[in-house]
């Protein structure tokens, strides 16, 4: 804008009053910035008694909303009303966009009926409404969760396009109202791939995988988003083999996968512990470092869950711009594979790189300390939870810390920690303490823990079985049988163990 501004500043005579030139400069600053210059030129126009028109106001309003100057924009609206340009389509459309952006900027604390008052008034006062404008109004109702008003407006529309139908179907899909979503879908004069994919999501939201699969098979055209949606449906429901089979089918049909596809496929391999398929998918990702940290993190998790922690760590090192989630996965993976000290080194490296740990990071680090017997490191990390997060430790933090103390013969400190907890202990906390009782042979405390577990009305059998085993290990068979009988009386059943070899 520097060069046109120099030319504009040097103009004299009648050119100084040519509205086309003023509007060109105002439009230029609105598009390219800085927006402050757009408003300065507008104020200069007013001082020179030049008359802004329907080519001026849209860009001035746009600059006001971009800068968050909504009170200034409302003053411009007053000037628009006085000058009679409110009925011009371009100005009306700009006013509508301005008040919609005001809602997005200032929506906190407003009731949904109040937040759209100005935008709704402008919408209904406009003489000419395009289908795109109707869609914008419906979408805004949707964004504030006002499904009823969105549907009423949809029913009022004189003409609808495929976006109108898809918007309303997606509203009902998110609300898990499959009946209304299907009703509109069946009545669409023209369906596209978005319509079909939205219906997949609708059935997935209510857990009807069978119907989602039928819709997927009936789709006349599928794009990569459709395939991703179906794979995501399978992975969310734990149908990992079906998700992997779908990825293979996708390859056979020549559909080019994207980063979301690879993440879903790698997640399936990870949960199936299918290393060979995971390696094949890794081979298909020609330039995975450029696909983003999410794909890299999925690779790290896949290799770790499939038992190849060295490859997992090598992949982690190659990822650029690692985020907190990526570090969390690596810390937990190293801990699970018995490399607790390496996990803590990664935890400290993350902080040196300027990333702030979240509550899950601390959970992973404490888990590593627990499995590696790193008591001092665990105590320091536990203290840091409250310091860094400015919150009380959560149940998972307490559980890992108590498990760490009990594993290292510090039962009294663990018991004291439970007494000082800011939250009510759950069955996992008592189970961790019970593990320490087993190591120490403290039957009195163990039976107190069982009474706490019964008070919680937990159906978790582990703590009861552990108490029975403590009695048995000490030769107290009658007490062991009494504990098992107590389980039966409280209808607490031990789940049958299952092993599998892949």
C-alpha positions in Angstrom: 0.0 0.0 0.0 3.0 2.3 0.3 3.3 3.1 -3.4 -0.5 3.8 -4.1 -0.5 5.9 -0.9 2.2 8.2 -2.3 0.4 8.6 -5.6 -2.9 9.4 -3.8 -1.2 11.9 -1.5 0.2 13.8 -4.4 -3.2 14.2 -6.2 -4.8 17.6 -6.3 -7.6 19.5 -7.8 -10.8 17.6 -8.7 -9.0 14.3 -8.0 -9.1 15.1 -4.3 -12.9 14.8 -4.4 -13.1 11.7 -6.7 -15.0 9.1 -4.6 -13.7 6.3 -6.8 -10.1 7.0 -5.8 -11.0 7.4 -2.1 -13.0 4.1 -2.2 -10.1 2.4 -3.9 -7.7 3.4 -1.1 -10.2 2.5 1.6 -10.7 -0.9 -0.1 -6.9 -1.4 -0.4 -6.3 -0.8 3.3 -9.3 -3.0 4.3 -7.8 -5.9 2.3 -4.1 -5.4 2.9 -3.9 -3.4 6.1 -3.3 -1.7 8.2 -7.0 -1.3 9.0 -6.3 1.8 11.1 -5.5 3.6 7.8 -8.8 2.6 6.3 -10.6 4.2 9.3 -8.4 7.3 9.1 -9.2 7.8 5.4 -12.9 7.4 6.2 -12.6 10.1 9.0 -10.7 12.4 6.5 -13.6 12.0 4.0 -16.1 13.1 6.6 -13.9 16.1 7.5 -13.7 17.1 3.8 -17.5 16.9 3.5 -17.2 14.0 1.0 -20.2 11.7 0.9 -19.4 8.0 1.5 -21.5 5.6 -0.5 -22.4 1.9 -0.8 -18.8 1.2 -2.1 -17.3 2.8 1.0 -19.2 1.4 4.0 -18.7 -2.3 3.5 -14.9 -1.9 3.8 -15.1 0.5 6.8 -17.4 -2.0 8.6 -15.0 -4.8 7.8 -12.1 -2.9 9.2 -14.0 -2.1 12.4 -14.8 -5.8 13.0 -11.3 -6.9 12.2 -10.0 -4.5 14.9 -12.7 -5.3 17.4 -14.0 -1.7 17.3 -17.6 -2.5 17.5 -18.7 0.8 19.1 -17.1 2.6 16.2 -18.8 0.3 13.8 -22.2 1.0 15.4 -21.5 4.8 14.9 -20.8 4.0 11.2 -24.2 2.1 11.1 -25.9 5.3 12.4 -24.4 7.3 9.6 -25.5 4.6 7.1 -29.1 4.9 8.3 -29.0 8.7 8.0 -27.6 8.5 4.5 -30.1 5.9 3.3 -27.7 3.2 2.2 -28.9 0.6 4.7 -31.2 -0.9 1.9 -28.2 -1.4 -0.5 -27.4 -5.1 -0.8 -23.7 -4.7 -0.3 -24.1 -2.5 2.7 -26.8 -4.7 4.3 -24.6 -7.8 3.8 -21.6 -6.0 5.4 -23.8 -4.9 8.3 -25.0 -8.5 8.8 -21.4 -9.8 8.8 -20.4 -7.0 11.2 -23.0 -8.0 13.8 -22.3 -11.7 13.4 -18.6 -11.0 14.1 -19.6 -8.9 17.1 -21.5 -11.9 18.4 -18.4 -14.1 18.0 -16.2 -11.5 19.7 -18.5 -10.5 22.6 -20.7 -13.7 23.0 -19.5 -14.5 26.5 -22.3 -14.1 29.1 -25.0 -13.3 26.5 -28.1 -15.5 26.3 -28.5 -17.0 22.9 -31.7 -15.1 22.3 -29.9 -11.8 23.0 -26.7 -12.5 21.1 -28.1 -12.5 17.6 -30.7 -9.7 18.0 -28.9 -7.2 15.9 -27.8 -9.7 13.2 -31.4 -11.1 13.0 -32.9 -7.6 12.7 -30.5 -6.7 9.8 -31.2 -10.0 8.2 -35.0 -9.6 8.1 -34.7 -5.9 7.1 -32.7 -6.7 4.0 -34.7 -6.3 0.8 -32.7 -8.9 -1.1 -31.5 -12.1 0.5 -29.3 -14.5 -1.4 -29.3 -18.2 -0.5 -25.8 -17.7 0.8 -27.1 -15.2 3.3 -29.8 -17.5 4.5 -27.2 -20.2 5.0 -25.1 -17.8 7.0 -28.0 -17.0 9.3 -28.8 -20.7 9.8 -25.1 -21.5 10.5 -25.0 -18.8 13.1 -28.1 -20.2 14.9 -26.4 -23.6 14.8 -23.2 -22.2 16.3 -25.0 -21.0 19.4 -27.0 -24.3 19.7 -30.4 -22.8 18.7 -31.5 -25.8 16.6 -35.2 -24.7 16.7 -34.6 -21.3 15.2 -32.2 -22.8 12.6 -35.0 -25.2 11.5 -37.6 -22.5 11.4 -35.4 -20.4 9.2 -34.6 -23.4 7.0 -38.4 -24.0 6.5 -38.9 -20.3 5.6 -36.2 -20.4 2.8 -37.7 -19.7 -0.6 -34.8 -21.5 -2.3 -32.3 -24.0 -0.8 -29.0 -25.2 -2.1 -27.1 -28.3 -1.1 -25.3 -26.3 1.6 -28.6 -25.4 3.2 -29.6 -29.1 3.4 -26.2 -30.3 4.6 -26.1 -27.7 7.3 -29.4 -28.8 8.8 -28.5 -32.5 8.5 -25.2 -31.9 10.4 -27.1 -30.0 13.1 -29.3 -33.1 13.8 -26.3 -35.4 13.4 -24.5 -33.5 16.2 -27.6 -33.6 18.3 -27.9 -37.4 17.8 -31.3 -36.8 16.3 -31.0 -39.5 13.5 -34.7 -39.4 12.7 -34.7 -35.8 11.6 -31.4 -36.1 9.9 -32.6 -39.0 7.9 -35.9 -37.3 7.1 -34.1 -34.3 5.6 -31.6 -36.6 3.8 -34.3 -38.5 2.1 -36.0 -35.3 0.8 -32.8 -33.7 -0.5 -33.3 -32.9 -4.2 -29.6 -33.3 -4.8 -27.1 -35.2 -2.5 -23.3 -34.8 -2.6 -20.5 -36.6 -0.8 -20.8 -34.3 2.2 -24.5 -35.3 2.7 -23.6 -39.0 2.7 -20.6 -38.5 5.0 -22.7 -36.5 7.4 -25.2 -39.3 7.7 -22.3 -41.7 8.5 -21.5 -39.4 11.4 -25.1 -39.3 12.5 -25.3 -43.1 12.8 -21.9 -43.3 14.4 -22.9 -40.8 17.1 -25.7 -43.2 18.2 -23.5 -46.3 18.0 -25.3 -47.8 15.0 -22.2 -49.1 13.1 -24.3 -51.4 11.0 -26.4 -48.6 9.5 -23.3 -46.5 9.0 -21.6 -49.3 7.1 -24.7 -49.7 4.9 -24.6 -45.9 4.1 -20.9 -46.2 3.3 -21.4 -49.1 0.9 -24.3 -47.3 -0.8 -22.4 -44.0 -1.4 -22.3 -43.3 -5.1 -19.0 -41.3 -4.7 -16.5 -41.5 -1.8 -13.7 -39.1 -1.1 -10.9 -39.4 1.4 -13.0 -37.8 4.1 -15.7 -40.5 3.7 -13.1 -43.2 4.1 -11.6 -41.5 7.1 -15.0 -41.1 8.7 -15.7 -44.8 8.4 -12.3 -45.8 9.7 -12.8 -43.4 12.6 -16.2 -45.0 13.4 -14.5 -48.4 13.6 -11.6 -47.3 15.8 -13.9 -45.4 18.2 -15.9 -48.6 18.7 -12.9 -50.8 19.1 -13.3 -52.5 15.7 -9.6 -52.1 14.9 -9.3 -55.0 12.4 -12.2 -53.6 10.4 -10.5 -50.2 10.3 -7.3 -51.8 9.1 -9.2 -53.8 6.4 -10.9 -50.6 5.3 -7.5 -49.0 4.9 -6.3 -51.9 2.7 -9.5 -51.6 0.6 -8.8 -47.9 0.2 -5.3 -48.7 -1.2 -6.7 -51.2 -3.6 -9.2 -48.7 -4.9 -6.5 -46.1 -5.5 -7.7 -43.5 -3.0 -4.9 -41.2 -1.9 -4.8 -41.2 1.9 -4.1 -38.0 4.0 -2.7 -37.5 7.4 -6.0 -38.3 9.1 -6.1 -41.7 7.2 -2.6 -42.6 8.4 -3.4 -41.7 12.0 -6.5 -43.9 12.0 -4.7 -46.8 10.4 -1.7 -46.6 12.7 -4.1 -46.4 15.7 -5.6 -49.7 14.5 -2.2 -51.3 14.2 -1.3 -50.0 17.6 -4.3 -51.5 19.3 -3.9 -54.8 17.5 -0.1 -54.9 18.2 0.2 -55.5 14.5 3.8 -54.5 13.8 4.1 -55.8 10.2 1.1 -53.8 9.1 2.4 -50.8 11.0 5.7 -51.0 9.1 3.9 -51.3 5.8 1.8 -48.1 6.6 5.0 -46.3 7.6 6.5 -47.3 4.3 3.5 -45.8 2.5 4.0 -42.4 4.2 6.7 -41.1 1.9 7.4 -37.8 3.7 5.9 -38.3 7.1 7.9 -35.5 8.9 6.1 -33.0 6.6 2.7 -34.4 7.4 2.8 -33.0 10.9 3.4 -34.0 14.5 0.1 -35.9 14.7 1.3 -38.5 12.2 4.7 -38.7 13.8 3.1 -39.2 17.2 0.9 -42.0 15.9 4.0 -43.7 14.5 5.8 -43.4 17.9 2.8 -44.9 19.7 2.4 -47.7 17.1 6.0 -48.9 17.4 5.9 -48.7 21.2 2.6 -50.6 21.5 3.9 -53.2 19.1 7.1 -53.8 21.2 9.7 -52.0 19.2 10.7 -49.2 21.6 14.0 -48.5 19.9 12.2 -47.7 16.6 9.7 -45.7 18.5 12.4 -43.6 20.1 14.2 -43.1 16.7 11.0 -41.9 15.2 10.4 -39.5 18.1 13.8 -37.9 17.6 13.1 -37.2 13.9 9.8 -35.3 14.6 10.2 -31.6 14.2 8.2 -29.1 16.4 7.1 -31.8 18.8 4.1 -30.8 20.9 3.1 -31.8 24.5 1.0 -34.7 23.4 4.0 -36.2 21.5 6.2 -35.9 24.5 3.5 -37.5 26.7 3.3 -40.5 24.4 7.1 -41.0 24.4 7.4 -40.6 28.2 4.6 -43.2 28.8 6.0 -45.6 26.2 9.5 -45.6 27.7 8.1 -46.1 31.2 6.0 -49.1 30.0 9.1 -50.7 28.4 11.1 -50.4 31.7 13.2 -47.3 30.7 12.0 -45.1 33.5 15.2 -43.0 33.7 15.0 -42.2 29.9 11.4 -41.3 30.4 12.3 -38.7 33.1 15.1 -37.4 30.9 12.6 -36.7 28.1 10.3 -35.1 30.7 13.0 -32.6 31.7 14.1 -32.1 28.0 10.5 -31.1 27.2 10.6 -28.4 29.8 14.0 -27.2 28.6 12.5 -26.8 25.1 10.0 -24.4 26.6 6.9 -26.6 26.6 4.6 -26.5 29.6 3.7 -29.9 30.9 -0.1 -30.6 31.3 -1.7 -32.8 33.9 -1.3 -35.9 31.6 2.4 -35.2 31.3 2.8 -35.3 35.1 0.7 -38.5 35.2 3.1 -40.2 32.6 6.2 -38.9 34.5 4.9 -40.2 37.9 4.0 -43.5 36.2 7.6 -43.8 35.0 8.9 -43.1 38.5 6.5 -45.7 40.0 7.7 -48.4 37.6 11.3 -47.4 37.9 11.5 -47.0 41.7 12.6 -43.4 41.4 11.2 -42.1 44.7 13.1 -38.8 45.0 12.3 -37.9 41.4 8.7 -38.8 41.9 8.4 -36.6 45.0 9.8 -33.6 43.1 7.5 -34.1 40.2 4.5 -34.5 42.5 5.3 -31.2 44.2 5.7 -29.6 40.8 2.1 -30.5 39.8 0.6 -27.9 42.2 3.3 -25.4 41.4 3.2 -25.5 37.6 -0.5 -26.3 37.0 -1.7 -24.2 39.9 -4.2 -26.9 40.7 -4.5 -29.6 43.3 -3.1 -33.0 42.1 -5.8 -35.2 40.5 -6.6 -38.8 41.4 -4.3 -40.2 38.8 -1.4 -38.2 40.2 -2.1 -39.4 43.8 -2.5 -43.0 42.5 0.9 -43.1 40.8 2.6 -41.4 43.8 1.0 -43.8 46.3 2.0 -46.8 44.1 5.6 -45.5 44.0 5.8 -45.2 47.8 4.2 -48.6 48.4 6.5 -50.3 45.9 9.5 -48.8 47.8 8.4 -49.8 51.4 7.1 -46.4 52.4 3.7 -47.5 53.4 3.3 -45.0 56.3 4.1 -42.0 54.0 1.6 -43.3 51.4 -1.1 -43.7 54.1 -0.3 -40.1 55.3 -0.6 -38.8 51.8 -4.1 -40.3 51.4 -5.2 -38.6 54.6 -4.0 -35.2 53.2 -5.7 -35.7 49.9 -7.9 -32.8 48.7 -10.2 -35.2 46.8 -12.0 -38.3 47.8 -9.9 -41.5 47.3 -11.3 -43.9 44.7 -10.9 -47.6 44.3 -7.6 -47.3 42.4 -6.0 -45.3 45.3 -7.1 -48.0 47.9 -5.9 -50.7 45.5 -2.4 -49.1 45.3 -2.2 -48.9 49.1 -3.4 -52.5 49.4 -0.4 -53.5 47.2 1.9 -52.0 49.8 0.0 -53.9 52.6 0.8 -57.1 50.7 4.5 -56.3 50.7 4.5 -55.5 54.4 2.0 -58.1 55.5 -0.1 -55.4 57.2 -3.5 -57.3 57.5 -5.2 -54.8 59.7 -4.7 -51.9 57.3 -5.6 -54.3 54.4 -9.0 -55.1 56.0 -9.7 -51.4 56.6 -9.0 -50.8 52.9 -11.5 -53.5 52.0 -14.2 -51.8 54.2 -13.5 -48.5 52.4 -13.9 -50.3 49.0 -17.2 -51.7 50.1 -18.4 -48.2 51.2 -17.5 -47.0 47.6 -19.9 -49.7 46.3 -17.2 -50.6 43.8 -17.6 -53.7 41.6 -13.8 -53.9 41.2 -12.7 -57.4 42.2 -9.0 -56.7 42.3 -8.7 -55.4 45.8 -10.7 -58.2 47.3 -8.7 -60.8 45.4 -5.5 -59.2 46.6 -6.6 -59.3 50.3 -7.5 -63.0 49.8 -4.1 -63.6 48.4 -2.4 -61.8 51.3 -4.2 -64.2 53.7 -3.3 -67.2 51.6 0.4 -66.2 51.4 0.5 -66.2 55.2 -1.2 -69.6 55.5 -4.5 -68.1 56.7 -6.7 -70.2 54.5 -9.9 -69.7 56.4 -9.5 -65.9 56.2 -8.8 -66.2 52.5 -12.0 -68.2 52.0 -13.9 -65.6 54.1 -12.8 -62.8 51.8 -13.9 -64.8 48.8 -17.3 -65.4 50.4 -17.6 -61.7 51.2 -17.1 -61.1 47.4 -20.0 -63.4 46.6 -22.3 -61.8 49.2 -21.6 -58.4 47.6 -21.9 -59.9 44.1 -18.4 -58.9 43.1 -17.2 -61.2 40.4 -13.7 -61.7 39.2 -13.5 -61.4 35.4 -11.9 -64.3 33.6 -8.5 -63.6 32.3 -7.8 -64.0 28.6 -4.5 -64.3 26.8 -3.8 -64.0 23.1 -0.9 -64.5 20.8 -0.6 -62.4 17.6 
